[in-house]
Amino acid sequence: TRPAVISALKKVDLVGRDGIISEFAPGVFIQGLLVHGRQGREIFRRNLDRDFCREAYQYSWEHKVPLIAFSGDRCLTLFDHPLVDSLHTTYHEPKAEIIPAIEDLLAAVDIQKLIFLDTAEGVATTIRPYWSEATKDRANVVQAIPDMLEIVPPGTSKGSGVKMLLDHLGVSTKEIMAIGDGENDVEMLELASLGIALSNGSEKAKAVANVIGASNDEDGVADAIYRYAF
């Protein structure tokens, strides 16, 4: 979400009109499902099917697996859980609002993305296999990290969101580089003229990258920016 990006970059003084992100800056958020153009105005939003979201929340409730809905600058869930808190404390996402009834939650917002939270083993052995089959052509499943499973509308990606913003700004893909480490970064890395995958990233990201950079623990993003952008 935009609040998560602003929160993270505020720590390194890159927020505001003189920084690289603000409420008035262009940007691509929520896996490419929310795009802000000039002056920070929203130019694109893609939502998940509501009936599909209902099924996902019924699964969450029955199996007591936390599920977070992303809607614009908000996060929502059915019940409290330590993993829900970690999304806020570790990844700077907005603190999830608890709406303990499925129909009330669905009536409150349009949902762009869902994230199941579990152990890495739980995601790999149970949640991903189940939802890879259950989504069919109604949604796509992707992963950025082992203990989360993201569900997004079909045919969408960070790459498609970035391309929409580039077209809006009149910028060519030849003029950009992208840095990523997750499975959900693949399309964006393929789109950019220079795609850089961090060395501790997923094999799928590294397979499509032009360059394998340093790891997250070695300040790989900063290193790539200084090495290739300046």
VOKOLRO-813061 format. One record per atom (N, C-alpha, C): residue number from 1; x, y, z; atom name; residue in one letter. Coordinates in steps of 0.05 Angstrom, whole numbers, m for minus. Example, Ala and Ser with C-alpha at 12.3 -4.5 7.8 and 13.67 -1.06 7.14 Angstrom:
2
   pos        x        y        z   site   code
     1      264     m114      156      N      a
     1      246      m90      156     CA      a
     1      264      m66      156      C      a
     2      257      m45      142      N      s
     2      273      m21      143     CA      s
     2      258        1      157      C      s
//
This chain:
230
   pos        x        y        z   site   code
     1       17      m24        0      N      t
     1        0        0        0     CA      t
     1       17       25        0      C      t
     2        6       47       m8      N      r
     2       20       73       m7     CA      r
     2       29       80       21      C      r
     3       12       77       42      N      p
     3       21       83       69     CA      p
     3       46       66       77      C      p
     4       47       41       69      N      a
     4       70       24       76     CA      a
     4       96       35       63      C      a
     5       94       43       38      N      v
     5      118       54       24     CA      v
     5      126       80       37      C      v
     6      107       97       43      N      i
     6      114      123       56     CA      i
     6      127      118       83      C      i
     7      116       99       99      N      s
     7      127       93      125     CA      s
     7      155       83      123      C      s
     8      161       65      104      N      a
     8      187       54      102     CA      a
     8      208       75       92      C      a
     9      200       91       73      N      l
     9      219      111       62     CA      l
     9      223      135       79      C      l
    10      204      140       97      N      k
    10      207      162      116     CA      k
    10      232      158      133      C      k
    11      239      134      138      N      k
    11      262      128      155     CA      k
    11      288      136      142      C      k
    12      288      139      116      N      v
    12      313      147      102     CA      v
    12      309      174       88      C      v
    13      290      190       98      N      d
    13      286      217       88     CA      d
    13      280      219       58      C      d
    14      264      200       48      N      l
    14      258      201       19     CA      l
    14      228      206       15      C      l
    15      215      218       35      N      v
    15      186      223       33     CA      v
    15      182      253       31      C      v
    16      162      261       15      N      g
    16      156      290       12     CA      g
    16      160      299      m17      C      g
    17      154      324      m22      N      r
    17      156      334      m49     CA      r
    17      184      333      m60      C      r
    18      204      334      m43      N      d
    18      232      332      m52     CA      d
    18      243      304      m51      C      d
    19      226      285      m42      N      g
    19      235      257      m41     CA      g
    19      225      241      m65      C      g
    20      222      215      m62      N      i
    20      213      199      m85     CA      i
    20      184      189      m81      C      i
    21      172      194      m58      N      i
    21      145      186      m54     CA      i
    21      130      206      m36      C      i
    22      106      211      m42      N      s
    22       88      228      m25     CA      s
    22       60      222      m34      C      s
    23       41      235      m21      N      e
    23       13      231      m29     CA      e
    23        7      246      m56      C      e
    24       26      261      m65      N      f
    24       23      276      m90     CA      f
    24       41      266     m113      C      f
    25       53      242     m108      N      a
    25       72      231     m128     CA      a
    25       59      207     m143      C      a
    26       68      202     m167      N      p
    26       58      178     m181     CA      p
    26       69      153     m167      C      p
    27       55      131     m171      N      g
    27       64      106     m159     CA      g
    27       47       83     m166      C      g
    28       58       59     m163      N      v
    28       43       34     m168     CA      v
    28       43       18     m142      C      v
    29       19       10     m133      N      f
    29       16       m3     m107     CA      f
    29       m1      m28     m109      C      f
    30       m1      m43      m87      N      i
    30      m18      m67      m84     CA      i
    30      m15      m85     m109      C      i
    31       10      m93     m115      N      q
    31       14     m113     m136     CA      q
    31        5     m102     m163      C      q
    32        7      m76     m168      N      g
    32       m2      m64     m193     CA      g
    32      m31      m60     m196      C      g
    33      m46      m64     m174      N      l
    33      m76      m62     m176     CA      l
    33      m86      m34     m169      C      l
    34      m68      m17     m160      N      l
    34      m75       11     m154     CA      l
    34      m53       29     m165      C      l
    35      m60       46     m184      N      v
    35      m40       63     m197     CA      v
    35      m47       92     m193      C      v
    36      m28      108     m183      N      h
    36      m32      137     m180     CA      h
    36      m14      151     m201      C      h
    37      m26      170     m215      N      g
    37      m12      185     m235     CA      g
    37       m2      212     m226      C      g
    38       m2      231     m244      N      r
    38        8      258     m238     CA      r
    38       m8      269     m214      C      r
    39        6      284     m197      N      q
    39       m6      296     m173     CA      q
    39      m17      276     m154      C      q
    40       m9      251     m157      N      g
    40      m19      230     m139     CA      g
    40      m47      221     m144      C      g
    41      m59      229     m166      N      r
    41      m87      222     m171     CA      r
    41      m90      193     m180      C      r
    42     m110      180     m170      N      e
    42     m115      152     m177     CA      e
    42     m123      150     m207      C      e
    43     m110      133     m222      N      i
    43     m117      130     m250     CA      i
    43     m126      101     m257      C      i
    44     m122       83     m238      N      f
    44     m129       55     m243     CA      f
    44     m133       40     m217      C      f
    45     m154       23     m216      N      r
    45     m159        6     m193     CA      r
    45     m173      m19     m204      C      r
    46     m164      m42     m196      N      r
    46     m175      m68     m204     CA      r
    46     m183      m84     m180      C      r
    47     m208      m93     m179      N      n
    47     m218     m107     m155     CA      n
    47     m222     m137     m160      C      n
    48     m220     m152     m139      N      l
    48     m227     m181     m140     CA      l
    48     m257     m184     m140      C      l
    49     m266     m206     m152      N      d
    49     m295     m212     m152     CA      d
    49     m305     m216     m123      C      d
    50     m328     m204     m117      N      r
    50     m338     m205      m89     CA      r
    50     m345     m234      m80      C      r
    51     m357     m249      m98      N      d
    51     m364     m277      m91     CA      d
    51     m339     m293      m85      C      d
    52     m318     m288     m100      N      f
    52     m293     m302      m95     CA      f
    52     m282     m295      m67      C      f
    53     m283     m269      m61      N      c
    53     m274     m260      m35     CA      c
    53     m290     m272      m12      C      c
    54     m316     m276      m17      N      r
    54     m333     m289        3     CA      r
    54     m323     m317        9      C      r
    55     m317     m332      m13      N      e
    55     m307     m359      m10     CA      e
    55     m281     m360        6      C      e
    56     m263     m341        0      N      a
    56     m238     m340       14     CA      a
    56     m241     m334       44      C      a
    57     m259     m316       50      N      y
    57     m264     m309       78     CA      y
    57     m278     m332       93      C      y
    58     m295     m347       79      N      q
    58     m307     m370       92     CA      q
    58     m286     m391       99      C      q
    59     m267     m395       81      N      y
    59     m244     m413       86     CA      y
    59     m228     m403      110      C      y
    60     m222     m377      110      N      s
    60     m207     m365      132     CA      s
    60     m221     m370      159      C      s
    61     m247     m366      160      N      w
    61     m262     m369      184     CA      w
    61     m263     m398      193      C      w
    62     m268     m416      175      N      e
    62     m271     m444      181     CA      e
    62     m244     m457      190      C      e
    63     m223     m448      177      N      h
    63     m197     m460      183     CA      h
    63     m180     m443      202      C      h
    64     m190     m420      210      N      k
    64     m176     m402      228     CA      k
    64     m149     m394      217      C      k
    65     m148     m390      191      N      v
    65     m124     m380      178     CA      v
    65     m128     m350      172      C      v
    66     m111     m333      182      N      p
    66     m115     m304      178     CA      p
    66     m114     m297      148      C      p
    67     m133     m279      141      N      l
    67     m135     m269      113     CA      l
    67     m138     m239      114      C      l
    68     m121     m225      100      N      i
    68     m121     m196       99     CA      i
    68     m132     m186       73      C      i
    69     m151     m168       73      N      a
    69     m161     m155       49     CA      a
    69     m147     m128       46      C      a
    70     m137     m122       22      N      f
    70     m125      m96       16     CA      f
    70     m145      m80       m1      C      f
    71     m152      m57        9      N      s
    71     m170      m39       m5     CA      s
    71     m160      m11       m4      C      s
    72     m148       m1      m26      N      g
    72     m137       25      m26     CA      g
    72     m115       28       m4      C      g
    73     m118       46       14      N      d
    73      m99       50       36     CA      d
    73     m106       35       61      C      d
    74     m125       17       59      N      r
    74     m135        3       83     CA      r
    74     m129      m27       82      C      r
    75     m127      m40      105      N      c
    75     m126      m69      108     CA      c
    75     m148      m77      127      C      c
    76     m162     m100      120      N      l
    76     m184     m109      137     CA      l
    76     m182     m140      140      C      l
    77     m192     m149      163      N      t
    77     m192     m178      169     CA      t
    77     m215     m185      187      C      t
    78     m220     m211      189      N      l
    78     m243     m221      206     CA      l
    78     m236     m223      235      C      l
    79     m211     m230      242      N      f
    79     m204     m234      270     CA      f
    79     m175     m227      275      C      f
    80     m169     m222      300      N      d
    80     m142     m215      308     CA      d
    80     m125     m240      309      C      d
    81      m98     m236      304      N      h
    81      m80     m258      304     CA      h
    81      m52     m246      304      C      h
    82      m32     m259      317      N      p
    82       m5     m248      317     CA      p
    82        6     m244      289      C      p
    83        0     m261      269      N      l
    83        9     m257      242     CA      l
    83       m3     m232      229      C      l
    84      m27     m225      237      N      v
    84      m39     m200      227     CA      v
    84      m24     m176      237      C      v
    85      m16     m177      263      N      d
    85       m1     m155      274     CA      d
    85       26     m152      260      C      d
    86       39     m174      253      N      s
    86       65     m173      240     CA      s
    86       65     m159      213      C      s
    87       43     m161      199      N      l
    87       41     m147      174     CA      l
    87       43     m117      178      C      l
    88       34     m107      201      N      h
    88       36      m79      207     CA      h
    88       64      m72      219      C      h
    89       73      m88      238      N      t
    89       97      m81      252     CA      t
    89      122      m87      236      C      t
    90      122     m107      219      N      t
    90      145     m115      204     CA      t
    90      145     m102      176      C      t
    91      122     m101      163      N      y
    91      121      m92      135     CA      y
    91      108      m65      132      C      y
    92      102      m52      154      N      h
    92       92      m24      154     CA      h
    92       65      m21      140      C      h
    93       51      m43      136      N      e
    93       24      m40      124     CA      e
    93        5      m27      144      C      e
    94      m16      m14      135      N      p
    94      m36       m3      154     CA      p
    94      m45      m24      174      C      p
    95      m49      m17      199      N      k
    95      m59      m36      219     CA      k
    95      m86      m46      210      C      k
    96      m90      m72      209      N      a
    96     m114      m84      199     CA      a
    96     m138      m77      216      C      a
    97     m159      m69      203      N      e
    97     m185      m64      217     CA      e
    97     m199      m91      220      C      e
    98     m210      m97      243      N      i
    98     m224     m122      247     CA      i
    98     m254     m118      244      C      i
    99     m265     m132      224      N      i
    99     m294     m132      220     CA      i
    99     m303     m161      222      C      i
   100     m313     m170      245      N      p
   100     m317     m198      250     CA      p
   100     m341     m212      237      C      p
   101     m350     m201      215      N      a
   101     m372     m214      200     CA      a
   101     m366     m212      171      C      a
   102     m368     m234      157      N      i
   102     m360     m234      128     CA      i
   102     m376     m215      112      C      i
   103     m402     m215      114      N      e
   103     m419     m197       97     CA      e
   103     m414     m168      104      C      e
   104     m409     m162      129      N      d
   104     m403     m134      136     CA      d
   104     m377     m125      124      C      d
   105     m357     m143      124      N      l
   105     m331     m136      113     CA      l
   105     m334     m131       83      C      l
   106     m348     m149       69      N      l
   106     m351     m147       40     CA      l
   106     m367     m122       33      C      l
   107     m386     m114       50      N      a
   107     m402      m91       44     CA      a
   107     m387      m65       48      C      a
   108     m365      m66       64      N      a
   108     m351      m42       72     CA      a
   108     m332      m31       51      C      a
   109     m321      m49       35      N      v
   109     m300      m41       16     CA      v
   109     m301      m58      m10      C      v
   110     m288      m47      m31      N      d
   110     m280      m63      m54     CA      d
   110     m252      m73      m48      C      d
   111     m247      m98      m55      N      i
   111     m221     m111      m48     CA      i
   111     m204     m115      m72      C      i
   112     m180     m104      m71      N      q
   112     m161     m108      m94     CA      q
   112     m145     m134      m91      C      q
   113     m136     m140      m66      N      k
   113     m118     m163      m62     CA      k
   113     m124     m176      m35      C      k
   114     m120     m203      m34      N      l
   114     m122     m218       m9     CA      l
   114      m95     m231       m3      C      l
   115      m89     m232       22      N      i
   115      m64     m246       31     CA      i
   115      m71     m266       53      C      i
   116      m66     m291       49      N      f
   116      m67     m311       70     CA      f
   116      m40     m311       85      C      f
   117      m42     m313      112      N      l
   117      m18     m313      129     CA      l
   117      m17     m340      143      C      l
   118        6     m353      142      N      d
   118       10     m379      156     CA      d
   118       40     m384      159      C      d
   119       47     m407      169      N      t
   119       75     m415      168     CA      t
   119       82     m421      139      C      t
   120      108     m421      134      N      a
   120      118     m427      106     CA      a
   120      109     m455       98      C      a
   121      110     m474      117      N      e
   121      101     m501      112     CA      e
   121       71     m502      106      C      e
   122       55     m487      122      N      g
   122       26     m487      117     CA      g
   122       19     m476       90      C      g
   123       33     m455       82      N      v
   123       28     m443       56     CA      v
   123       35     m463       34      C      v
   124       59     m475       36      N      a
   124       69     m493       15     CA      a
   124       53     m519       12      C      a
   125       44     m530       35      N      t
   125       32     m557       34     CA      t
   125        2     m556       33      C      t
   126      m10     m535       42      N      t
   126      m40     m534       44     CA      t
   126      m52     m511       29      C      t
   127      m45     m487       36      N      i
   127      m59     m463       26     CA      i
   127      m54     m459       m3      C      i
   128      m29     m459      m12      N      r
   128      m24     m455      m41     CA      r
   128      m36     m477      m58      C      r
   129      m32     m502      m52      N      p
   129      m45     m523      m69     CA      p
   129      m75     m520      m70      C      p
   130      m88     m514      m48      N      y
   130     m117     m511      m48     CA      y
   130     m126     m488      m65      C      y
   131     m114     m465      m61      N      w
   131     m123     m441      m75     CA      w
   131     m114     m439     m104      C      w
   132      m92     m453     m110      N      s
   132      m84     m454     m138     CA      s
   132     m105     m469     m154      C      s
   133     m118     m488     m142      N      e
   133     m140     m503     m155     CA      e
   133     m166     m487     m153      C      e
   134     m172     m476     m130      N      a
   134     m198     m463     m125     CA      a
   134     m202     m437     m141      C      a
   135     m180     m423     m147      N      t
   135     m183     m398     m161     CA      t
   135     m192     m402     m190      C      t
   136     m183     m423     m203      N      k
   136     m189     m429     m231     CA      k
   136     m182     m404     m247      C      k
   137     m201     m393     m263      N      d
   137     m195     m369     m278     CA      d
   137     m206     m343     m265      C      d
   138     m213     m345     m240      N      r
   138     m224     m322     m226     CA      r
   138     m203     m305     m213      C      r
   139     m180     m315     m209      N      a
   139     m158     m300     m195     CA      a
   139     m132     m314     m200      C      a
   140     m110     m301     m193      N      n
   140      m83     m312     m195     CA      n
   140      m72     m314     m167      C      n
   141      m56     m335     m162      N      v
   141      m41     m336     m136     CA      v
   141      m12     m331     m142      C      v
   142        1     m315     m125      N      v
   142       29     m309     m127     CA      v
   142       41     m307      m99      C      v
   143       67     m309      m97      N      q
   143       81     m308      m72     CA      q
   143      105     m289      m73      C      q
   144      107     m273      m52      N      a
   144      131     m256      m49     CA      a
   144      149     m268      m28      C      a
   145      138     m279       m6      N      i
   145      153     m291       15     CA      i
   145      140     m317       23      C      i
   146      155     m336       35      N      p
   146      144     m363       40     CA      p
   146      120     m365       57      C      p
   147      116     m346       77      N      d
   147       94     m349       95     CA      d
   147       69     m333       88      C      d
   148       68     m324       63      N      m
   148       44     m309       54     CA      m
   148       36     m319       26      C      m
   149       11     m320       21      N      l
   149        1     m326       m6     CA      l
   149      m18     m304      m14      C      l
   150      m11     m291      m37      N      e
   150      m26     m269      m47     CA      e
   150      m45     m278      m69      C      e
   151      m69     m267      m68      N      i
   151      m89     m273      m89     CA      i
   151      m98     m247     m101      C      i
   152      m95     m245     m128      N      v
   152     m100     m220     m142     CA      v
   152     m118     m226     m166      C      v
   153     m131     m205     m178      N      p
   153     m148     m210     m201     CA      p
   153     m132     m222     m224      C      p
   154     m145     m237     m242      N      p
   154     m131     m250     m264     CA      p
   154     m119     m229     m283      C      p
   155      m96     m236     m295      N      g
   155      m84     m219     m315     CA      g
   155      m72     m193     m305      C      g
   156      m67     m192     m279      N      t
   156      m55     m168     m267     CA      t
   156      m28     m175     m255      C      t
   157      m11     m154     m252      N      s
   157       16     m158     m241     CA      s
   157       28     m131     m235      C      s
   158       50     m131     m222      N      k
   158       65     m106     m218     CA      k
   158       74      m95     m246      C      k
   159       81     m113     m264      N      g
   159       89     m105     m290     CA      g
   159       67      m90     m305      C      g
   160       42     m100     m304      N      s
   160       20      m87     m318     CA      s
   160       14      m60     m306      C      s
   161       17      m58     m279      N      g
   161       13      m32     m266     CA      g
   161       34      m12     m273      C      g
   162       59      m21     m274      N      v
   162       81       m3     m282     CA      v
   162       77        7     m311      C      v
   163       70      m12     m329      N      k
   163       66       m4     m357     CA      k
   163       44       17     m359      C      k
   164       22       14     m344      N      m
   164        1       34     m345     CA      m
   164       11       61     m336      C      m
   165       27       62     m315      N      l
   165       38       87     m306     CA      l
   165       57       99     m326      C      l
   166       74       83     m338      N      l
   166       92       93     m358     CA      l
   166       77      106     m382      C      l
   167       56       93     m391      N      d
   167       40      104     m413     CA      d
   167       28      130     m405      C      d
   168       18      132     m380      N      h
   168        6      156     m370     CA      h
   168       27      179     m369      C      h
   169       52      173     m362      N      l
   169       72      193     m360     CA      l
   169       88      198     m386      C      l
   170       83      181     m406      N      g
   170       97      184     m431     CA      g
   170      126      175     m429      C      g
   171      131      154     m413      N      v
   171      158      144     m409     CA      v
   171      161      117     m422      C      v
   172      183      111     m435      N      s
   172      188       86     m448     CA      s
   172      199       65     m428      C      s
   173      194       40     m433      N      t
   173      205       19     m417     CA      t
   173      236       18     m419      C      t
   174      246       30     m441      N      k
   174      275       31     m445     CA      k
   174      289       50     m425      C      k
   175      272       67     m412      N      e
   175      283       87     m394     CA      e
   175      282       79     m364      C      e
   176      274       54     m359      N      i
   176      271       47     m330     CA      i
   176      286       21     m324      C      i
   177      293       19     m298      N      m
   177      303       m6     m288     CA      m
   177      284      m14     m265      C      m
   178      284      m40     m259      N      a
   178      267      m51     m237     CA      a
   178      284      m69     m220      C      a
   179      279      m68     m194      N      i
   179      293      m85     m175     CA      i
   179      272     m101     m160      C      i
   180      276     m127     m158      N      g
   180      257     m144     m144     CA      g
   180      270     m169     m133      C      g
   181      254     m184     m117      N      d
   181      265     m208     m105     CA      d
   181      244     m231     m104      C      d
   182      219     m224     m110      N      g
   182      198     m244     m106     CA      g
   182      186     m254     m132      C      g
   183      171     m276     m129      N      e
   183      156     m287     m152     CA      e
   183      138     m266     m164      C      e
   184      127     m248     m147      N      n
   184      108     m228     m156     CA      n
   184      122     m204     m170      C      n
   185      149     m205     m172      N      d
   185      164     m184     m186     CA      d
   185      171     m192     m215      C      d
   186      165     m217     m223      N      v
   186      175     m227     m249     CA      v
   186      167     m210     m272      C      v
   187      141     m203     m275      N      e
   187      132     m187     m298     CA      e
   187      144     m160     m299      C      e
   188      148     m148     m275      N      m
   188      161     m122     m274     CA      m
   188      190     m123     m282      C      m
   189      204     m144     m274      N      l
   189      232     m147     m282     CA      l
   189      234     m152     m312      C      l
   190      215     m166     m323      N      e
   190      216     m171     m352     CA      e
   190      209     m146     m368      C      e
   191      193     m128     m356      N      l
   191      184     m104     m370     CA      l
   191      207      m84     m373      C      l
   192      223      m81     m352      N      a
   192      243      m60     m352     CA      a
   192      266      m67     m370      C      a
   193      280      m46     m380      N      s
   193      303      m50     m397     CA      s
   193      326      m63     m381      C      s
   194      326      m57     m355      N      l
   194      346      m69     m337     CA      l
   194      331      m80     m313      C      l
   195      330     m107     m311      N      g
   195      317     m120     m288     CA      g
   195      338     m131     m270      C      g
   196      337     m124     m245      N      i
   196      357     m132     m225     CA      i
   196      343     m148     m203      C      i
   197      352     m173     m200      N      a
   197      341     m190     m178     CA      a
   197      362     m191     m156      C      a
   198      352     m190     m131      N      l
   198      370     m192     m109     CA      l
   198      379     m222     m106      C      l
   199      404     m225      m96      N      s
   199      415     m252      m96     CA      s
   199      401     m272      m78      C      s
   200      387     m261      m58      N      n
   200      372     m279      m40     CA      n
   200      343     m280      m48      C      n
   201      336     m272      m72      N      g
   201      309     m272      m82     CA      g
   201      301     m300      m92      C      g
   202      276     m301     m102      N      s
   202      265     m326     m111     CA      s
   202      279     m334     m138      C      s
   203      279     m360     m143      N      e
   203      291     m370     m168     CA      e
   203      276     m360     m192      C      e
   204      250     m356     m190      N      k
   204      235     m346     m213     CA      k
   204      243     m317     m219      C      k
   205      248     m301     m199      N      a
   205      256     m273     m204     CA      a
   205      284     m273     m216      C      a
   206      302     m289     m205      N      k
   206      330     m289     m216     CA      k
   206      331     m300     m244      C      k
   207      313     m318     m251      N      a
   207      313     m330     m278     CA      a
   207      307     m309     m300      C      a
   208      292     m288     m294      N      v
   208      284     m269     m315     CA      v
   208      301     m243     m313      C      v
   209      317     m240     m293      N      a
   209      332     m215     m289     CA      a
   209      356     m213     m308      C      a
   210      363     m189     m315      N      n
   210      387     m184     m331     CA      n
   210      412     m186     m313      C      n
   211      408     m178     m288      N      v
   211      431     m177     m270     CA      v
   211      422     m189     m243      C      v
   212      440     m204     m230      N      i
   212      436     m213     m202     CA      i
   212      452     m195     m184      C      i
   213      439     m180     m167      N      g
   213      452     m161     m150     CA      g
   213      459     m172     m123      C      g
   214      467     m155     m105      N      a
   214      472     m163      m77     CA      a
   214      446     m171      m63      C      a
   215      449     m182      m40      N      s
   215      425     m191      m25     CA      s
   215      412     m168       m9      C      s
   216      389     m173        1      N      n
   216      376     m153       19     CA      n
   216      394     m147       42      C      n
   217      406     m167       54      N      d
   217      423     m163       77     CA      d
   217      448     m147       71      C      d
   218      454     m145       45      N      e
   218      478     m129       36     CA      e
   218      469     m103       23      C      e
   219      445      m93       30      N      d
   219      435      m68       19     CA      d
   219      434      m69      m11      C      d
   220      423      m92      m21      N      g
   220      423      m96      m50     CA      g
   220      408      m76      m66      C      g
   221      386      m65      m56      N      v
   221      371      m44      m70     CA      v
   221      387      m19      m73      C      v
   222      399      m10      m51      N      a
   222      415       15      m51     CA      a
   222      439       11      m70      C      a
   223      452      m13      m68      N      d
   223      475      m18      m85     CA      d
   223      468      m17     m114      C      d
   224      445      m28     m122      N      a
   224      436      m28     m150     CA      a
   224      431        0     m159      C      a
   225      418       16     m143      N      i
   225      412       44     m150     CA      i
   225      438       60     m155      C      i
   226      456       58     m136      N      y
   226      482       72     m140     CA      y
   226      498       62     m163      C      y
   227      497       36     m168      N      r
   227      513       23     m189     CA      r
   227      502       29     m217      C      r
   228      476       29     m220      N      y
   228      464       31     m247     CA      y
   228      449       56     m253      C      y
   229      440       71     m232      N      a
   229      424       94     m238     CA      a
   229      439      120     m236      C      a
   230      462      120     m223      N      f
   230      477      145     m219     CA      f
   230      503      143     m235      C      f
//
